[in-house]
Amino acid sequence: MFPLNAWYVAAMPDEVAQAPLGRRICDLPIAFWRDAQGQVQAVEDFCPHRGAPLSLGFVRDGQLVCGYHGLAMGGDGKTVSMPGQRTRGFPCARAYPVAERYGFIWVWPGEAAKADVNAIPVPLWHAQEGWAYGGGLYHMPCDYRLLVDNLMDLTHETYVHASSIGQKEIDEAPVATQLLPSGQVITERRMGGIHAPPFWQAAMTANGLDPQAKVDRWQVCRFVPPSNVLIDVGVALEGQGGFDAPEHAKVASVVVDYITPESATSCWYFWGMARHFKPEDTALTDAIREGQGKIFAEDMEILRRQQENLLRWPDRALLKLNIDAGGVQARKIIDQMLAAEAPQG
């Protein structure tokens, strides 16, 4: 149920510092650590001696040392040494392609020969002036595809996030969905001549705009295979061009959703917001991170209970409405990736 020949966000850089990190990615236990040059390495989290998790060990001279009997391993998965033992005939652990790019650590859990670091998507805000980013990590108790569904249909904001980003106009605005040749899926909704909800009123105030003024609001959800969703969001003073309004008349951001499967019923959710206003204001970055974190925590409870229901009634068919088109198309892309990786014949 997970495409393996793809790059997934595995961790944030500060998670892999002095000690190794163990994390399950696509149901594969992987140990991450930094070598003597500070480069991230990744191997199967299984010591070839007695099967202990290597991530429970420590790093010495850039090598991963098992905390059970002291076996030391290099980034290629080969045993380098072990006290009192000749290690030449020791089996290798599987090594995974890994790269540190754009503020995240990425891993390729599939066929190593097919991994190309140039295929890691470059974020819109990377190395661009005028942008600020803040985010966090949640462990989500649900199938990663349920989270993709959630983010590709923002109708739920009216109900789940009524006190922050939800408003009735979301329900009333038509939804347009398109499939791009690249395999990306875009679902968008635009609302004109409305009052901004509380979250965006605060953002308007922070950017020197009247929070009570009428605005044009947009939500453009972009699914990027295998499981990431980037959402262009914002408000502009009414009649100034909406998404294309000049910078002084709007507040605009990209909601960042990097979703990495852990198991059939859990995933890692690297969330954040890259904003295109007041990038130097670190207090604003912290405030947005806190507010966004609370919003996504509301999603967590819904998705947890949804996953429980789906496991309880696995044979019940779910409705597919026009508001679900983005998630439905995203799942088709995922299914195509899975079919391409399936054994032939």
C-alpha positions, 0 to 999 in steps of 0.5 A: 500500500506504499509506493517504495520507489519515491523520496519521503521525508524521514526526519527533521535535521535536528532529530538526527544529531548526536544520537541515532534515530530509529524510524519506521518508514513504509513499514521498514525499520530504518536507523539514521545517524550522521557519519564523521563528515556530518552526512546522514546515513541510513541502514536497516534497523537490525543488527546482523549479530542478534537482531537488536535495533541498531538505533538503540546504540550510539555513534562513534567516529561516524560509525553506528555502534550496536548497543547490545554487543558493540558491533560497529557499522558503516553507512554502506551496511557493512560491519566494520568491527566488533570486539573480539570478532573477525567480521569479514564474513558478517552479512550486510545490513540493507543501506538506504539512499538518504539526502538532506535537502531543503530543511528535511532529511529524505529517504528512498525505501525502494530500489537504490539504483533508481534513487535520484536526489535531483528528483526531490521536489524543490520547495517554492520558498527555497533560497527565495528572499521574503519567505519564512518557514516554521513547522513541526511533526505529528505522529498520526494514527491513520492510513496516510491516504486518509490524511491526503484525503483530508488535505485535498478536501478543505470543506471540513474546515467549516466544521473541524476548524470553526474557531480558526480558519473555517467559515460557511463560505467554504461550503458555498464556493464551487470546487475545481479539480484538475489532473496535471500531466506530471501526475500532480492533482490540483483542487482549488476553491476561491471565495470573493467579497467575504470577511476573513476568519480569525486566523486570517484576521490575525495575519492581516493585522500582522501585515498592516491590513484592516482585519475587518475589511472584506477580502477575496480568499483562495485555497489551492491544494496541490497533491505531489506524489507519492503523498505530499500536499502543498496548499496555496492559501491567503486573503487579499483585499477585495477587488485587488486581484485575489491570488495575484494581488500586489504584495501590499494588499494580501497575506499569502502562505503555503501550507506544507504537508509532507506525509510519510507512511509508517504502517497501514494505520499510521504515518508521520506528518511533517507540517508547516507554513511558508509565509510570504510576509514579515519574514523577519518577524520570528515572534510571528513565525512562532505564533503561526506555528503554535496556531497551526499546530492546534489546527492540525491537532483537531484533524488528528482526533477526527482521523484517529476515530475515522481510522477506527471506524474503517477498521471496524466496518472494512466492507462498507463503501464510502461515498465519492462526492464532487468535493472528494475529487482531489483525494480520489484522483490522488489515490488513483495516482498512488494506485498507478505507482503501486501497480508499476512496482508490482511483480510482473507475470 
